[in-house]
């Protein structure tokens, strides 16, 4: 969602003839900031149930994610397939180099949710970064299966998780900063035969739990 900020400049001048104050309003559009998100979704406009088919969302293997009402019309997404790595992508074009971010809550042992990049619509291959109560994981799905590219210490159960794909480098973020608590100091190079390019932005999950949720999802191009 692209927002245009409006700067309003109010000029007050006093006439020499003493006729009083003359108010002049100048409205000038301000270009969007470079860190503006290309896509944003808080899931609130969707009915509850499976994420697949809601808005632009496509699940790579069926009904793996669930939308639930957390109260007051605030919808959240949770993983709903036990002991399995799961993916869903947002079916809108984005550059090969992309940055995806989620507002994540409620880490549990063996359950996790996080951002995903470069998801291939035909195969469901791609990258994901998520946290459980015990660890964080940077994952790749390819023809070789699900591969752990890096792992590290768990993060706060209420964190903003981000994953950036830039060339051959994958960069993990927590609360806006590169997460050095994962191997590789948050940066991992993947330039082999299983490297994933292009594709879509999305979400990656593991396990099944209504208490592990994403409340907001964002994605943008990386310049």
C-alpha positions in Angstrom: 0.0 0.0 0.0 1.6 3.2 -1.1 0.9 6.2 1.0 1.6 9.8 0.0 2.3 12.2 2.8 1.0 15.7 2.6 2.9 18.6 4.1 0.7 21.6 4.8 2.4 24.9 5.0 0.3 27.7 6.6 1.5 31.2 5.9 0.1 34.2 7.8 0.8 37.7 6.5 -0.4 41.1 7.7 -1.5 43.6 5.1 0.1 47.0 5.1 -3.4 48.6 4.8 -4.4 47.0 8.1 -7.2 44.9 6.6 -6.2 42.0 9.0 -4.6 38.6 8.6 -4.6 36.8 5.3 -4.2 33.0 5.6 -2.6 31.2 2.7 -2.5 27.4 2.6 0.0 25.6 0.4 -0.4 21.8 0.0 2.7 20.0 -1.3 3.0 16.2 -1.9 6.0 14.6 -0.3 7.5 11.6 -2.2 7.1 8.3 -0.4 10.1 7.3 1.8 12.6 4.8 0.4 11.6 2.3 3.1 7.9 2.3 2.1 6.4 -1.2 2.1 5.0 -2.4 -1.3 2.4 -4.7 0.2 0.9 -4.9 3.7 -1.8 -7.2 5.1 -3.3 -7.4 8.6 -5.8 -10.1 7.6 -8.7 -8.2 9.1 -10.7 -8.0 5.9 -10.9 -11.8 5.5 -13.4 -14.3 6.9 -12.0 -16.8 9.4 -10.8 -20.2 8.2 -8.0 -21.3 5.9 -5.7 -18.6 4.6 -5.6 -20.2 1.1 -7.7 -18.2 -1.4 -8.2 -15.2 0.9 -7.2 -12.0 -0.9 -4.0 -12.7 -2.8 -2.8 -15.6 -0.6 -2.0 -19.0 -1.9 -0.9 -21.9 0.2 1.6 -24.2 -1.4 0.2 -27.4 0.0 -3.4 -26.8 0.9 -4.9 -25.8 4.3 -1.7 -25.2 6.3 -2.5 -21.8 7.8 -5.6 -20.7 9.7 -7.2 -17.2 10.1 -8.8 -16.6 13.4 -10.5 -13.7 15.1 -8.4 -12.6 18.1 -11.2 -10.3 19.3 -12.7 -7.1 18.1 -12.3 -8.0 14.5 -8.5 -8.3 14.8 -7.7 -11.3 12.7 -4.4 -13.3 13.1 -2.8 -16.2 11.2 -1.5 -19.4 12.8 0.0 -22.6 11.5 -2.3 -25.6 11.4 -0.3 -28.6 10.2 1.6 -30.6 12.9 5.4 -31.4 12.6 5.6 -30.0 9.0 7.4 -27.0 7.4 4.7 -25.0 5.6 4.6 -22.1 3.2 2.1 -19.6 1.7 2.8 -16.8 -0.7 1.2 -13.5 -1.6 0.4 -13.7 -5.3 1.6 -10.2 -6.4 4.7 -9.4 -8.3 7.9 -8.4 -6.4 11.5 -8.1 -7.4 14.0 -11.0 -7.0 15.6 -9.1 -4.1 12.9 -8.7 -1.5 12.4 -7.9 2.2 9.5 -9.5 4.1 8.5 -8.7 7.7 5.9 -10.1 10.2 4.7 -9.1 13.6 5.0 -12.4 15.5 3.7 -13.5 18.9 3.5 -16.6 21.1 6.5 -18.8 20.5 6.1 -22.4 21.5 8.4 -25.4 21.5 8.3 -27.0 18.1 6.0 -24.3 16.7 6.9 -21.3 14.7 5.9 -18.7 12.1 7.9 -16.1 10.2 8.6 -14.3 6.9 9.4 -16.1 3.7 11.1 -15.0 0.4 11.5 -16.2 -3.2 8.6 -18.7 -3.0 8.1 -20.5 -6.3 4.5 -20.9 -7.3 5.0 -24.1 -9.3 7.0 -26.0 -6.7 6.6 -24.2 -3.3 10.3 -23.8 -3.0 11.7 -20.8 -1.1 13.3 -19.5 2.1 11.9 -18.9 5.6 13.0 -17.5 9.0 11.1 -18.3 12.2 11.5 -18.8 15.9 10.3 -21.3 18.5 10.8 -21.1 22.3 14.1 -22.9 21.9 15.7 -21.7 18.7 15.6 -19.6 15.5 15.9 -21.2 12.0 16.7 -20.0 8.5 15.3 -22.6 6.2 15.4 -23.4 2.4 12.9 -25.6 0.6 14.2 -27.0 -2.8 14.4 -30.2 -4.8 16.7 -31.4 -2.1 13.9 -31.1 0.5 13.8 -28.8 3.6 17.3 -27.7 4.5 18.4 -25.8 7.6 20.8 -23.1 6.4 21.3 -21.5 9.9 20.1 -21.7 13.4 20.5 -19.8 16.6 19.0 -18.6 19.9 15.3 -18.0 20.3 13.9 -14.5 20.2 11.2 -12.7 22.3 7.7 -14.2 21.9 6.6 -10.8 20.8 9.0 -9.8 18.0 9.1 -8.4 14.5 10.9 -10.9 12.3 12.3 -9.9 8.9 14.0 -11.8 6.1 15.8 -10.0 3.2 16.9 -11.8 0.1 19.6 -9.8 -1.7 21.6 -11.5 -4.5 23.2 -14.6 -3.0 22.7 -13.3 0.6 19.9 -14.0 3.0 19.7 -11.6 6.0 17.7 -12.2 9.2 16.2 -9.4 11.2 14.7 -9.1 14.6 12.9 -5.8 15.6 14.5 -4.0 12.7 18.1 -5.0 13.4 20.3 -7.7 11.8 20.0 -10.7 14.1 23.5 -11.8 15.1 22.1 -14.5 17.4 21.8 -16.9 14.4 24.8 -18.5 12.8 26.6 -16.4 10.2 25.9 -13.3 12.3 22.5 -13.0 10.6 23.9 -13.3 7.0 24.0 -16.5 5.0 25.2 -17.0 1.5 23.3 -19.4 -0.7 24.8 -19.6 -4.2 24.7 -23.3 -4.9 22.6 -25.3 -7.3 19.6 -25.2 -4.9 19.5 -21.4 -4.7 16.0 -19.9 -5.2 15.5 -16.8 -7.3 12.5 -14.7 -8.2 9.2 -16.0 -6.9 6.9 -14.3 -4.3 7.0 -13.0 -0.8 5.1 -14.9 1.9 5.1 -16.7 5.3 6.8 -19.9 6.5 5.6 -21.9 9.5 6.2 -25.1 11.4 3.8 -27.2 13.5 0.3 -26.5 14.6 -0.8 -24.0 17.3 -3.6 -21.4 17.6 -1.3 -19.6 20.1 1.5 -18.9 17.6 0.3 -16.0 15.4 1.2 -13.4 12.9 -0.8 -10.2 13.3 0.7 -8.2 10.4 2.7 -9.0 7.2 4.7 -6.6 5.0 6.8 -7.0 1.9 8.9 -4.6 -0.3 11.6 -4.6 -3.0 15.2 -4.2 -2.0 17.1 -1.6 -4.0 
